[in-house]
Structure formats: C-alpha cells, structure tokens
C-alpha cells in the first residue's frame, strides 16, 4: 500500500492529466482531499508522510478523489470554501465563492463608515459570502441579503448562524420584489453575467454550479440591466450601486449605469488588471 507521500505524488499527476491543472494546484487539491478524508490539518500530512491509510480512510479518500477526477468542484466535495478570511458552507445550490469577488467586498467596505449606521443590500446572496463578509467587518451596518432560491437561502442561513452575523437579515426575494419601499445607502451584487451560449458553461466547475446564478441572456447583461433600472428606487439620494461583472463587460456596464442616471460611474480593475466591478452614485436630488 502506498504511503501518504506516494499517494500525494501519484494522485497529483492523475488530477493534472484528468483536469489540466498545474502541478501546484493539483498537489494542493490532493492534500485537501486527504485532510478531509482523515479529518486532519495539512501540517499533519507533512509529519506523517510515511504513514499508510487505514482501509476505511482509504475508501473514503478514494471516493472523494473519484468525484474530483470526474470534474466535480472541490468546494462541493468538501462542502466549504474560504472567502475573505471566513469559511463558508458551499453546496451545489449556490455559486462557489471566488477570490475575484473579494474586490467587491473591499470596495463596499471602503464606502461604508465604520463608526455610524449604514443600510446595505446584497442582491442574489447565494451562500451569503458577500453579505456576511460585509456584516462581520461593519457591525454597525444593517445588512439585508436577498435571493430568489430557497435552497440558497438555507445555505446562507447556516453560514449566518455559524459565523455569527446578527446585523444581517435574509429575505426571499427576486431581486427587489419583496423589499417594498425600503431604501439603502449602498447596494452590492454579484449577479449572473455569463452569456447563455458561452461554451465555458459546459466546462470545468461551471458544469456543476447553478445555471441561474451564472447565465443572463444573450450578452450576459440582462440581470445587470434589470438591477440598474430598479436600483434608484431603493437607493437613498447619493446612494451607491456596486456590481461585479465579466472581464470584458466594463464598458457596457458603465453605459447601462449612465443610461439610468447614475453619476461618478467608474470601473475598478482586479489584481489581474481586468475591469471587474463597476459602480455609480444615485444623484443626490432625485
């Protein structure tokens, strides 16, 4: 029977060949699967690399590896994903939190005062990653998070309870539908923005994620248009709208926001230099 070090080497190679991963990512994923099967930290693997897996653990690990070799996202296999320094429960009912979305949270936090109340809305919250990250870092803010999927809201409720975000309210709503006349100082959203015919939807992790959280019309901008059109009714005068979007949609998003009367419209680039978030301000007199 192979040692843990030998398993790590051989199965990293299997993942590289099956999924086209680079060596570092493949090795990390095997480590994650081994740790999940054994219930140990990654540091334990280093000091026990000559150990052999007991038969029950070997079977558990083999089943996990088979799922990953078939392309299932590792976040769904282990049931969690780290985002903004927090560990979020993640199931196939929600989009997997991604590092690039941390920019949206950073930009929101920079615009939310630390020492006074502020009303914040997160549209299409999914796992609650954005809303909870904001609520945890701005305890004086009153954060409302909505989603049209009851299954997604169940995941978000679990995360809210486990991560303790008492200043966050979850609501079942199709965008603004259940909000009545409520208004907010800031609205954030990572809405669906992939073109419905994009071939990437049939590849990699995207095959396993909820299509309703990914695709939005022929050009991917249907939901962004809807949000931008209705958001002014739910923003206080001078309130801000921040939207995550695709790497090539910055110009289109700026045009959409300006068409709806937003001022100071700007697109912010991520660490890769790609336009990732576009924001605008509701005119103070409207």
N, C-alpha and C positions, 0 to 999 in steps of 0.2 A: 504494500500500500504506500502511496506517495506521501512524503512529508508535506507540511504546510508550505514550505518554500518551493517545493517541486510543483504543488498544485497551483501556486501563485504564478509560476513561470509558464506552465503548460496551458492554463486556462486563460491567462492574459493573451497568449498567442491565439487561442481559439476565438476570443472575442474580437481581436484585431482582424482576423480573417473573415469572421461572420458579419461584423457590423462596420468594418472600415474605420475603427477607432485608432487613434495614435497610441503609442506604447504607454505613455504616462496615464492616459485616461483609462485604458484597458486594465492596467495594473491596479489603479485606484478602485475601479468598479469590482474587480475580483476581491479586493480587500474588504470593500463594503459588504459584499455578499457573504463572505466568510464571517465577518464580525456579526452580521445579522443572524446567521445560522447558529453561531456559537454564543451569542449574547455577550460579546466582549468588546473592548475598545481596540482601536487599531494598534496602539502601543503594545498590547498583549501579543499580537501576531509576531512582532519583532523578536520578543524574548522567548517565543515558543515555536520558532520556525522549523525546528527539527521534530516537532510533535506530529503524530498521526491523528486523523479524525476518527472518533469512535463511530461505529456503524450507524446509529441513529442520526448523529450530526452529519455524517457523510451523505445520508439520504436526503436530509433537509437541504444541505448545500447543493447537492446535485439537482434537486427540483428547482431551486432558485436560479441556478446557472442556466438550466434549460429554458426557463422563461426569458432570461435576458438574451440568450442566443437566438431566440425566436423574435427578438426585437422589442419586447415589452420594456417600457421605460423603467429604469432602476428606481425612480421615485415611487412608482406604483408597486413595485415588487417589495420594497422595504416599508412602504406606507408613509414616508415622510420626505421632506426636503427643507434644507436650511435656506432662510431668506432674511436678509437684514439682521443677521445675528440671532435669529429665532428659529426654532424647529417647528415646522408646520405639518400637521397631518395632511396627507395627499392621497386621494383616491381617483379612480377613473371618472368620477363625477365632476372633477374640477381640473382646470388648466394647471400644469406644473409650474410653480413659481420659478422665474428665470432671473439670472443676475442682472440682465439689462433693465429689468423693471425697477431695480433699486434706484435708478436715476429718477424715476417718477416720484418715489418716496422722498429722496433727498431734496428735490425741487419743491415738493409740497412742504416739507419741514422748514425749509428756508423762508417760506412765505407765511407760516403760522407762528404767531407770537408765543413765546414760552411763558409769559407772565400774565396773560389775560385770556378770557374765554374766546372761543372761536368755533363756529359751526362748520363742520366739514362733511361732505358727502362723497362716498365711493360708489360708483356705478358699476355693476357687474362684478361683485366682490369675489366670487369663486371661493377659494379656500380662506379668504379673509386676510391674505398676506399683506396687502397694501394697507387696508384699514387698520388692522391690528398693529402694524409697524408704526403707523402714524399715531394711533391712540396711546401706545406704550411710551412714545417719545414726547408726546404733548398731552400730559394728563389733564390739563385744564380745557382742552378741546372737547367738544361734544361731537362725536363721530357717528354718522349714520351710514350703514352699508347695505346695499340692496342687491338682490339677484332674482332672476325670474325662475331659477331652478330650485325646487325644494330640496333636491338631493345635495346640491352645492351648499345651500344654507345649513344643512345638517352638518356638513364638514366644517363650515365656518363656525357654527355654534360650539362644536367640540374644541376648535382652536381657541376661541374666545374664552371658554371656561378654563382650559388647561393653561393658557398663557396669561390669564387674569387681566382682562381689559374692561373694567367696569364702566368706562366712559364711552363704550361703543354699543350702539343699538343696531340689531339686524332686522331687516324688513323684507318680506316677499313682495317684489315689485318688478314689473317690466320697465326698466329704466325709471322714468319719473312717475309712472302710472299711479302708485299708491302714496305719493308724497303730499297730495293735496296742495295747499298754498304755502308749504314750508319753503323758506329761503335759507341760503348758506353763504358763508364768506368765501368758501373755496370748494370746488367740485373737481374730483380727480377720477380718471377712468383709464383702464387698460382694456378697451373694447375689442371685439373681433375686428381684424383688419386685413385678413388674408383674402386674396381674390378667390372666388369659389371654384375656379378652374385651375388653380395653381397646382402643378403636379407634386409639389412638396407635401401636400396634404395626404398623399398616398405613400409617403416615405418616412422612415425613421420613427421618432417618438410621436410625431403628429398623427400617425395612423391610429394611435390608441387614445388620443385626447378627444374630449367632446367637440364635435364639429361646430356646434352652436357657439362655442367660445373662441372659435378660430376664424371662420369664414364670414364674409359680409358683402354679398353682392358681386357683381361682375368686376368691379375695380377695387373691392375690399373696403370701400368707404361709406357704405350705406348707413352703418350704425354711427359712425362719426358725424355724418350729416344730420342724422336724427338728434343726436345729443346736442350738437352745436345749435340746432334750430330751437330746441326747447329750453336749454340751459339758462338763457337770460331770464326766463320767468321764475327760475328758482335760485338766482344769484342776487344777493344784496347789491345795491349800487356800488360799483367799484370792485365787486367780487371777481374771483379768478376761476378760470377753467383750464385744467391741465389734462392733456390727452397723450397717451402713448400711441405710437403708430409704427408702420413699417419703415425700413431704412430709406425707401425711395418715395415716401409719401409726404415729406415735409412741405414741399411747395403747395401740394393740393390741400393739405390741412390748413396752411396759412390762408389760402384763398377762401376756404369754407368759413373759417372764423371771421375773416374780414367781411365776407358777404353777410354774416349775421350781426354785424355791427360791433364786433369786439375790437378793442383798442390795444396798442402796445403788443401786437401779435409777434411772436418770436418762436423759432425752433431751436432746441438745445441738442447739441451733439453728445453722444455717449463716448466711452473711453476708446472705442474703435474709430471715432471720428465721424460716425454716422448720425444723421438727424433722427432722433428717437422720440422726443417729446415736444409738442407744440402747445403753447399757452397764450391766453389772451385775457383781457380785462373788460368786464361789462362797464359801459360808460357810467360815470357817477350820477348823471342826471336823468337816466332812463328808468 
